[in-house]
Amino acid sequence: MDKEALLDDLMSNKGTSSLLSGQLAIKVVMDNQYIPPLITGAEEDIGTSFTSLGHVVDSVLSDQIKTIALVGSAGSGKTTALEKFIVDWAKGDHCQKFSHVFLYDLKDLSCDSQYSLKTLIQQNRHPFDPESMALVLQRPENVMFVFDTLDLYKHPLDRSEHTLCSDPSMPITISTFVASLLHGSLLKGATFLVATRPTDSLKFLEGFKLELLGFSKPQREAYFGKFFPDPHVANIAWQNMERTLGFYDFGSSPRFCWTVSSVYKNQLDAGERLPETLTEICVNAMAQIVASLALDEVRAREVVLALGRLAAHCCIDPQSTCCKHRIATLGLKQLLNAPVLVHSLLRVDGDMESDQCILSFHSQLMQELLLAVSFLLDKTIAKDATELLNTHEGHVRYLHLYLAGLLNPSQRRPLESLLGAFNDEQLMDFKCWLETSSQKTVEGYHKEKHLTVFRLLHQSQNNVLVKEVITPSARIGISYGGLGLVDCVALNYVVKCLGGMECLNLYLAKNLTEEGTDALIPAMGLSQKITLSNSSLSAASVAHIAKALREGITKELDLSRTQLGDANLKVLCNGLRACKLHTLNILASGLTEACCGDLSLALTSSTSQLSVLDLMFNKLGDQGLVQLCQALENPFCKLQELKLRSCQVTARSMEALSTALCCGQSQLRILDLTGNTIGDIGAEHLSQALEHPHCNLQRLTLSATELTGSCCHRLAQALRSDHCSLVELDLSVNELGPEGALQLCKALREPGCPLEKLSLTGCELTHVVFTEFGLLLTSGGSQLKSLSLAMNDVGDGGMKSLWKAIADPCCLLEELSIEMTQLTDVSAGDLCASLRASRSLKSLDLSNNMLSDASITALVQVVQDSPFLQEVNLKYNDFSEDVFEIMDKCGKINY
């Protein structure tokens, strides 16, 4: 068909637009309302927003690719895209290599008559002169066939089921005709553009597949801009759509956007507020359709109940269709006499006068809404909510949401004004089901089931109901990582209704989008703690988190193992400067020294409250620590705990750290430098700080920092200082040896030594050191309450002095770890005697030793009898299963 004739043919379409089936495609195109939907599938990036189908087709077609399948879900804009493509071709905008383009709706070709190619072209609504026909047959490479609705084509495309025809003059069935064209037998060299919903027939098409994804957020914005002439009104409507509906998968449907825009226009024209939920938008749409029928209340109610029966049938039927005969058996024949209703709600395949015609709902959304409304409206129904939901389980997506939404009187009011009041008994029955099942669900640990409850509560828009369901026994602290946008919106609603949350746990949020984070801003701001560890966050998401921190009450934020990076931390620091955050965990987050300047600025803000900072396993280096030290010297810095484990820090930055600790401004109390190359020189600088009257350090961890016994003299001197305030010191996994440890023991004997907790795990200690500690603990001068001498191979002989010390009334020790010290049953007698005599020991770690079954009876008895011992760790000893039952009798023993 030539360009002028094809345009005339399109313009002659007598169809009409309806609220649910969408605008007439050619009207959208000719009224300049068309917005190109998102298209993906080509090797190159042709799927960007606002790319026309014509441009995509031009870029895909080649000598090898002659068939393009345009695949999209219902309402994604396939038909409109095809008609826009044809109009643009007719106007000379693209694909001008084609002299003729023919458009066919395949569902209209599903008949048993026989046609030749020439006859079918001649019958395509307009006369086709012999010269043009000859040109089509001579130059098939310049011809394109556009086929719509392949999914409704009732004949097979499998080549093996046809005798293909190559003669354009031979009359053949429609089935053979279409197969012969698409498989290249008839009019070989022609090009085909085929639109369809996903269907098995696609596997028989050789060519290229394009996916029509509908509208993304920018395209919805453009659509609303075209629908509403006033830009301000358009923006209000679009923002409301994004906030309340844009997160649903059907929000990408151009048809749904038309429905929403039409409902919004009606609401705005009436001076009413815009809908807030899916239920509310669909109820308003249904109310507009019912109102257009101009029926009285009784008749309108009968019609809706009849449609509810049809919906119930279609929901259970996998094909979601209903033949004319079935309609009669359901008592719905009167529906066929209401063409406005049929056109508005139902899709008719075939002639309405024929018994073979098939009816289905334009929209699954409306189908399930009618099912929900009829259940709550019908006062003669004997089915309760449980039975209804069980009947349709696995066949419905929105029924639960609608039932929850219709519990809210304001959301069902538009329909009640037309149909009369809903059945109070049915409403109460579903409310009881919802409360009972939801309470039980949120007391469990199943994340997806929790999220389902949150979606229902969001749909209900009922603060009281939320508080009735989310009781103190609800386990809403479980991880909600992996949220989709709809889940973010629902969770945010629940947290807002509750007025806050102790911990918003989003652990392992790998797909948390910018939109999802934006939706969660209020919930994050109302949470005391936010956990996002092991998550993937974009810069935009981090910006939203920073905003939540500035505006909210959050005191603790866990971003550990998020690979946050320096650039994103810079964004986060904008929120840290003015928020209530006390604790920030950014362990193993891909940070370098480049981030430390931003952290320093945040820490020295006059409004910063940050007191605990975990930077472990980041490559900060010495330069990074020096910048942090500058913050410590600032009077506005409130940092009290700094964790720098394995941050590639060396002795070179210890002088700057020591200076910061002694400056008189630093509030730092706890410092962890584990796993850094501090060495004896670095320890010397730290020892100087510990002696200074302005140093407030109380807990210092120097585990695995390459220290030797040479540093212990200086550390001991610091511990004896009148100004030292250190109460906990961890020097584990360093080669201190007996000489170094003995110097520390001497310091601990001093009456003024404040140390209460000491860890010398894996420090190459000997019997002599253990003996000295035994004497120290009984001297009456030591303040030690916690001691770890684990991973030092002294055996039973080395432990004797410790057993005596534990039994001594002068010993204040409450915690003792002697894990992996080669302890055997030989020590069992002394061990039991010391535990029986001890009046202070509460926790004892004997794990990873060589105790056996022979020791267990006496040991369990003494532990059980002790009123002071609270915990004994016996894991990884040489016990057999024979004694497990004996150990089970004592709840204080872990094995």
N, C-alpha and C positions, 0 to 999 in steps of 0.2 A: 504494500500500500504506500502511495506517495505521501509526502509530508502534509500537504493541505488536507487530503482526504482523511489521514490518520487523526489529525487534530480535530476535524469535524466530527469524526466518530467518537473521540473521547468526550468532546463537549456535549454530545447528544445523550450522554448517560443521564437517565431520569431518576436515578437513586436519590435518596435524601440522607442527610446526616441525622444521627440520633445520639443521645447522651452516652450510651454504652458502646455502641458499635463504632463510634467515631465519626469524624467529618468525612464527607464524600471526598475521595482522593483528588479528583480533578479540581474540585473547588479549593482545596488547600493549595494546590499548585498555582491555579490561575489567580487566586486572591493574594498571591505573594506571602502566604503564611508558612511556606515549607521551610523546615529546618532539616538539613541532612543528618540522618542517624549515623551512629558510629559503626564503621565497617572494618572488620579485620580479616586477615587470612592471606594476604599477599606477602611475597618474600620481602619486598621493600616496605618501608613504613608508609602505607597508604591509609592506615586506620586512624589518622588523627581526626580531631573534631572538625565538623563542617566540611568534610571531603565529600564531593558529590559522587553519586554512583557512576555518572558518566566518566568522570576522571579516573575512577577505579577501573572501569571496564576498559578504557583506552590503554591503561598501563598494563593490564593483564593479558589482553588478547594478543595472539601471535599466530604464526603458521601452524604451530603445534597445539595451541589451545584455542579450540573453537566453541567450547561449551563452558558456560559459567553458571554455577548453582548459587543462588542467593538464599541462604538459609537463616531463618529467624523464627522466634516464638510468636504466638498469637499477639497481635497488636504492636509488633515491633516496627511496623511501617513498610512492609514489603511491597504491598500494592501501590501505596503512594510513591515509594521510591521508583517503581517501574514506570508509573505514569509521568513522574517528573523527568525520568530518563528520556521517555519518548517525546515529551514536550520540548526538552532541551535539544534533542536530535532534530526535531522538526524546525526549530528556530536556528539551527546551524551552529550550536554551541560545542558539540562533540560528536565523535563517531561518524564523521562525514564520509568515510569510505563506503558506508552503506547507502545504496540508492533506494532500498525498500526495507521497511520494518513492519512486521506483522505481529499484532498482539492477540493472543488467545487466552481465555480463562479455561483451564483444563477441566474444571468441574462441569463446565457447560458442554464439553465435548464427549462426555461420558454417555454416549448413546450407541445403538446398534446399527444405525444406518451406514451405508457405504458411500465413500466420496473418493474422487481422484484429487490429486494435489491442485489441479487447475480448478476443479469445482469448488473446493473448500476456500481457495483464495477468492474466487468470484463471489462466493456467498458471504464474504467477510464484510457485509453491510454496505459496501460501495462497489459500483461497477469497476471492472478492471479491464482496460483495453488490451487488445491482442498484442500491440507493440510492447507494452509494459510486461505482459506475461512472457513474451519471447525473451525480453531482457533478463527476467528473473531466471529463466531456464538456462540461458546462455552464460550468465555471469553469477552463479550461485554464491561466489565468495563475496559478493556485494549485497547479500540478503541476510537479514537477521530476523529470527523468530523469537518473540518474547512470550514465554509461557508462565502464567500465574497459577497458583494453588495446585502444585504437583501433589501435595499431600492429600488432596480430595479427589484425585484422579483414580478411578476405580479399576483400571486395567493394569496388567503387569508390564514392566519395562524390560524384563529379562529377555535377552536376544533369543535364547533357546526356546521360548514359548511362542515365537512368531516365525512366519515365513516372510522375510523382509522383502519389500518391493522397491524397485528402482525406476519404474515407469510412471512419470507424472500424470499420464492420461488414464492409468488403470484404476477403476473404482475398487477401493479396499475399505475395510472397517476402520473406524477411528483408532482402535487399538493398534492395528498394524500400521496405520498412517503415522501415528506419533512415534512408535518404536522405530520405524524405517527412517524417519527424519533424525531422531536423536542418535541413532547408531550409524548414521552417515551413508545409508544405502540410497535413500531418496534425497535428491538435491544435494549431492555430495559437495562439501566445501562451504555450505551455509553455516552461519553462526547462531548460537542459541543462548539466550539468557533466561534461566528458569528460577522462579521464586517458589519457595516451599517452607513449610514448617519441617522440623526434623522428621524424616520418614525413611523406612527401609529401602524405598525406591532409589535413594541417592546412590546406593552402591552399584547401580547399573549405569550410572552416568560417568562417562570418561571426560575429564576436564578439570576445571578449577573450582574450588569451593570457597565462597566468601560468607562470612558470618555477619549478620546484621544484629548489632547489640542494642539498638534503640538509642535512647537519649542518655548521655552522661550529664553531670551537673551543669557544665557550661551551656550545653544545648537546651536543657530545661530552662535555664535563665533566659536564653534567646527566645525560646518558645513563648514564655510568659510575656516577654517584651513585645512580641508581635500580637499576642491575644488581647492584652490590655493596652488601650491607646495611651493612658496616663502612665508615664514611667514610674511615678511614685507608687501608684496602685500596683503596677506590675511587679515592682520590687517587693512590696509587702506580701503579695500573693506567692511569689517565688520563694521568699524566705520561709514562709509558713509551710509550703510544700516540702522544702528541704528539711525543715526541723521536725515535721510530723510524719512524712511519708517517703521522703527521698531515699531512705535507707532500706526500703523493701525492694525485692528484685523486680516486681512489676512497676516500680517507680521509673524504670527505664523505658517503659512502653509509651510511645507517642499517643496511642489511643487512650491510655489511662490519664496522661497529662491533659488531653482534651476533656475527659470527664471531670477531672479535678478543677480545671480552669472554668468549666461551665458551672459547676456547683459553687465555686468561689464567687463567680460573677453574680449568681442568683443571691448569695448571702450578702455580698457587698451592696447590691442594689436594694436589698431589703433592710440595710442598716444593721445586720447581725454580725456577730463575731465569726471568724473563720474556724472550721473544725480543727480539733486537736489530735484526733486519733483516726485509725483506719475505720473503726466502727462508725464514727461520727460522719466521715466523708461519704461512706457507702449508704448510711441511713438517709442522709440528705439527698443523695442521688436517687435512691428508691422513692423517697417522698415526692421528689419532683416528677418522677414517672407516674406514680399513682395519682398525684394531683392533676396531671394532664388528662387523665381519663374522665374527670368530672363526674365521678360516681358518688352516691351517698355512702355513709359509713358502713352500712350492712353489706352492700354490694362490693365495696372496695375490700372489705375484710374477707368476703368469700373468694374474691379473685386472688388475693395474696395467699390465702390458705391453699387454694388450688395450685398456685405456683409452688408452694412449699412441698406439696405432694409430688409434683413433677421434679423438683430439686432433689427430694429424697431418693427418687428412682434414679436420676442421673448421677447422683453422688456414688451410689453403689455400683452402677453399671460402669465398667472400665472405659467404655467408649463415650460415656456421658451424653448419650443421645436418646431420643425417644421417637418411635415411629407413630404415624397417625393412628393406627389401630390401638397402640398402647395408651395413647392419650385418651381415647374413648373409654378404655377399660378402667382408667384411673378417675373417670368422671370429670374430665377436663375439657370436654368437647366445646364448651362455651368459650374457651380461650381463643379458639380459632375464629370466632366471630368478632374479635376485638383486634383489628389489624394494627392499630396504634400500639397496643400492648405487645403484640407479637413482634413488630418491627423494633420496638424499644428494647426488649429483653431477650428475644429469641433469634437464633440464626436458623433460617429455613434452607435446607438443601433439597432442591427439587420443586416441582409444581405444587402449590398449596392445595390445588384441586385433586391432586393425585394421592392415592392411598400409599404410594411409595415414598412420599416426602418424609424427610427426617428433620426433627426439631432438636436443637440443643441451645444451651445458654451462650450468649456472647461472651460472658465473663464468669470464670470460676468464682470470682469474688462475690458477684451477685447471686450466683447459684447457692453458695453456702450461706450467704446472708439470709436468703429466703427460707432456707432450711432452719436457721436459728430463729428467725422471726416467727415462722409458723409454729415452731415448738412452744415458744413463749406466749403466742397469741391464742392458740387453740384451747378453749375451755372444755373440750370434750375428750381431749387426748388422755390415754391411760398410761403412756410411756413416761418413765422418770428420766432424769438427766443421765444416770449411769447407763441405762438401757440405750438411750439415744447415742451416746458416745461410743459404746461398745459396738453398736450396729454399724456405725460408720468409721470405726477405727481402721486406719490405713488407707482410707479413701478421701479424707478431707485434710485441708491445710489450715483453714481459717475458722472453722466452726467454733472451736474453744474460745478463740479471740473474740468473736462476735457475741457469744453468750456472755462472756465476762464484760464486754463493753455495754451490752444491753441491760446489765444490772443497774447501770447508772441512769436515773430518771431523765437527766438532761440530754443524754445521748439517744434515748429512744423516743423522746417527746415529739419530734417531727412526724414519726409514723403514728404514734398514739393519737395525734390530733386528727389524723385521717382515718384511722382504723379502730379507734377506741382503745381502752386500757388493756394492757397485757395481763395475762393470767398470774395473779399474785402467788398462787401455789407453785406454779412452775418456776417463777422467779426465785422464790425462797428455796425450792428444791435444788436449783443449780447453785445458789449461793452457799448452801450447806455443803454441797459436793465440793465446790471450789475451796472453801475454808478448810475442810477436813483433809482433802487430798494434798493441798498446798502445804499445810502445817506439817504433815508427815514427810513430804518431800524435802523441805528445807531443814529438817532435822537429820537428814542423811548427808552423804558426802558426794553425791553424783552431780557434777557441775552442770551437765546439759539439762538435767531435770530442774535444777535450781533456776536456770535461765528461762526455761519454759514457764515456770511460776512467775518470774519477774515480768515476762511479756504479758501474761494474763493480767497481772496487777496493773501494769502500765495502761493496758487497754481499758481497765475499769475506771481509771481516773478517780479513785476513791481512797483518800488518805486513811480513813478509819479502817477500811478493809486491809490495807497494807500492814497496819499495826496489829490487827487481829491475827494475821497470818505469820508475820515475822516476830515471833515471841522471843524471850531471852534464851529459849532452848534451841533456837534456829542456829545452824552452823554456817553463817554467812561469811565466815572468815576464811573459807576454803579458797583455793586459787581459781580465779575466773579468767585466767589467761586464754588467749585465742578467741577473743570476742569478735563477732561481727558487729556491724554498725547498729543493727536493730537491737542487739543485746546490750550495747553500750547505752543506747537511749533508755532501754527498760531498766537496766541497773541504776542508771543515774536517777530515774524517777523514784525508784524504791528508796535509795539513800536519802534523797531529798525529803520524802515522806517521813522517814525515820528520824530526820533531823541531824543525822551524822552517822559515822561508822568508826569503830575502833581501828580496824585495819582493812583497807581496800587492797585485796590481794590479787594482783594481775600478773603473777609469776608466769614466765614463759609466754609472754604476749608477742608471738612472732609476726602477727599480721595486724597489729594495732595501727590503723590508718590515721592520717591527719584528722579526717572527719570523726573517727571514733574517739580520738583523744579530745577533740573539741567538745563532743557531746558529753564527755565525762568530767569536764572542768568543774561544774558545781559539786559533783560527788567527790572528786579529789579534794576540793576545798573544804569539804565537810568531814574529811577523814583524818584521824589523828596520825595514822601511819599509812604510807603508800608503798607497796612492794611491786617493783617492776623488774626484779632480777631476771637475768637470762632472756631479756626481751630484745626486740629489734625496734629501734625508734628513729624516725626521720627528724630532720631539723625542725619541721613544722610541728611535729608531735611534741618535741622538747619545748618549743615555744609555748604551747598550750599548757604543758606541765608547769612551766615557769609562771604563767599567768595564774594558774590555780594556787600556786604557793603564795604569790603576792596577795591574792584575794581571800585566801582561806585560813584554816586553823592548823594545818598539817605541821606536826612536830618531828616526824621521822620519814625519811625517803630512802628507799633501797633501790639503787640503779646498778647494783653489782653485776658484772659479766654481761653488760649490755653493749660493749664495744661503742660506747658513747662517742669517744674521740674528742679531740681538743676543740674543734669547731662547735660541736653541739654543747659541750660544757660551757663554752663562752655564752651561748644562748641561755642556758640554764642559770648562769650566774646573774643574769638580769633579774631573775626572781629571787635569788638568794640574798640580794642586798637589802631587800625590804620584805621580810616574811617572818613567820614564827618558827621556822625550822630549827630544831636543836641538833638533829642527827642526820648526817648525809653519808651514805655508803656507796662509793663508786669504785669498789674493788674490781680489779681486772677489767677495766673499761677502755683499754686502748689509749690511755692518756700519756702525754710526754711532758717535758719541762715547759713546752709552749703554753700549757694550760695554767701554769702556776701563777702567772701574773694576774689572770682573770680571777682565780681563786683568792689571791691575796687582796684584790680590790673588793671582792665580796665580803671577805672576812673583816675588813677594816671599815666597812660601812657602819655608820652610826646606828643604823636600824637592824643590823644583822644580829640574830640570836644564836647562830651556829656554835655549838660547843663540842660536838663529836664529829670527827672527820676521818673516814676510812678510805685510804688511798692505796691499799695494799696491791701488789702485783701490777703496778703501772711503772713505766719507764721514765720516772721523773728526773733521776740523776741528781748530781750535786747542785747544778744551777737551779733546778726546780726547787730543791729544799732551801736554798739560800733565799729565793723569793718568798717562800712561805715563812721563813724566819723573820723577814721584814714585817710580815703581818703580825707575828707574835709580839713584836716590839711596839705595836700600835695600841694605844689605850682603849680603842673601840673593839679590838679583837677579843672575843669571849671564848676562844677555843680552849677546852680543857682536856680533850683526848685526841691524840693524833696517831694513826696507825699507818706506818710506812714500811711494812714488811715487803721484802724483795722489790724495792723500788730503785735498785741500782745506785744506791747512795754509798759513798766511801768516806774515809777519814777526812778528805779535803773539805767537806762541808760541816764537820763537827765543831770547828771553832766558831762558825757563824751561829750554829745551833746553841752552843754553850753561851755565847754572848746574849742571844735572845732570851734564854732561860734566866739569865742573871740581870736583865735590864730593869727589872722592877715593874714592868707592865704586863709581862706574860702571866696568864692564868693557867698554863698547861699543867695538868696533874698526872696525865697518863701518856706514856710514849712507848711505841713498839717499833723497834728497828731490826727485827728478826730478818735473817737472810740477806743482810747487806754486808759489804766489806768494810766494817768499821775498824777492826784491828786494834792493837794496843794503843796506837797514837790517838785514835778516835776516842777510845775509852778514857784516856788521860784528859781530854777536853771535857768530857761528860763528868768526870770525877771533880774537876774544878767547879763545874756548875753546881753539883750536889752539895758542895761546901758553902756555897754562897747564900747569904741570908735572904736574898730575894728569889731564890729558886724554890718553886712550889711543887716540884716533881715528887709524886708519891708512889708511882708505879713505873718501873723501867724494865723493858724486855730487850735483852741483847742476845737472844738465842741464835746460834749459828752465825756469828758475826766475825769469825776468824780471830778470836781472842786467845791469848796464851796465859800462862801463870804469871807472866811479867806484869800484867795489868792489875793484878789483884792487890798488890801493895798499895797502889794509889786509890783503888776502890775502897779498900779497908780503911784507909785514912779518911776518906770522905764519909764513910759510915760512922766513924767515931766523932765526926765534927758536930759541934753543938747546933749548927744550923741545918743539918741534914734532916729532911722530912720524909725520906724514902721508907715506905713500909713493905713494898714488894719488889723483888729483884729476881729476874730470870736470866741465868747465864748458861743455860743448857746448850749441849752440843758444841762446846768449845774445848780446846785442849788445855784446860787449866792445870790438870795434874794435881798431885797431892800437895805440892809446895804452895800453889796458888790457893787451893781450898783451905789449907791450914791458916793462911793469913786472914782469910775471911772469918774463920772461926774465932780468931783472936779478937777481931773487931766486934763480933757478935757477943763476946763475953762482957764487953763494956756496958755498964748500966745505962748509959744514955743512948745506946744504939737503938733506933726506932724500928728496925726491920722485923716484920712479923711473918713474911712469906718469902722463902728462898727455894729456887729450883736449880739444881746442879745435875740434871739428867744428862747422862752421856758425857761426863767431863773427865773420864779416865782417873777416877778416884780409887783409892786402895783401902786396905784394912785400917791403916793408921788414921785416915780421914774419918772413917765410920766410928772408930773408937773415940776420936776427938769430939765428934758430934754427940756421941753418947754422954760424954762428960759435960759438954756444953749444955745439953738439955736438962741436966740435973744440977747445974751450977746455981740456979736461982737468979742469975743475972740476965738470961736470954729471954727475949720477948717472942721468940719464934712460935707460931701457931700452925704453920703449914710448911712442910719440908718434902722436897722430891729429890731422892738420890737414885732414881731409876737408871737402868742401863749402865750400871757400873758393876763389873763382875767380881764381887767380893765373896760370894758364897756364904755358907752357913757360919763360918768362923767370923767373918766380918760383921755379921748381924748381932752377935752376942751383946755388944755394948748398947745397941739400940733397944734390944728387948728389955734390958735392965732400966734404961732411961724411961721407957714408956711406963714402966711399973712404978717409977718414982713419983711421989706426990708433988715434987717441985716442977715436974715436967708439965708445960702448958700446951704441948703439941695436940692439935685437933685433927690435922690431916697429915698422912704420911704415905708417900708412894715409893715402893721398893720393887717396882716392876722390873722384870728381866735382870735379876741380880744373882741368878743361879741358886736360888733357895730350894732346899729339899726337905724331905720328911724329918731329917736330923734336927731341924729347928722347930719342929712342931710342938715339942714339950715347952720349950722356952717361950715360944710365940703365944701359946695358950695361957701360960702363967702370966705373961705381961699384959695380955688383953683382959684377963680376969682382974688384975690389980689396978689397971688404968682407970683414972677418974676424968680424963680429958679427951682421949682419942674418940673421934666421931667417924672418921673415914679412913680406910686402909686399902691401898691398892697392892695386891699380891699377884697381879696378872703376869702371864708369860714367864712363869717359873716352873719348877719341877716337882711340885707337891703332887701326891698320889692319893689313892683311895684310903691308904693306911692312916692318913692324917685327918680325914674329913669328919669322922664322927665326933671326935673331941673338939675340932674347930667349930663345927656347926653348933655344938652345945654351948660353947663359951660365947659365941656371937649372939646366940639366942638369949642367953642369960644376962648379957651385959645391958645395963640400962643406959649406957652412954653411946656405945657404938650404933651408928645409923646405917652404915654401908660398908660392905667388904667386897672387893672385886677379885674374883677367883678365875677369871676367864683365861683360857689357853694354858692351863696346867695339865698334868698327866692323869686326869680323872677318867674313869670308865663310866659307861652309862649306868652301871650298877648303883652308883651313888647319887645319881641325879634326883631320885625321889627323896633322898635324905636332905639334899640341899634345897629342894623345893619347899620343905617344911619351914625354912627360915626366909622370910621376905626381905631380910637385910642383905642377903647374898646374891650377887650377880655372877653367873657362870656361863 
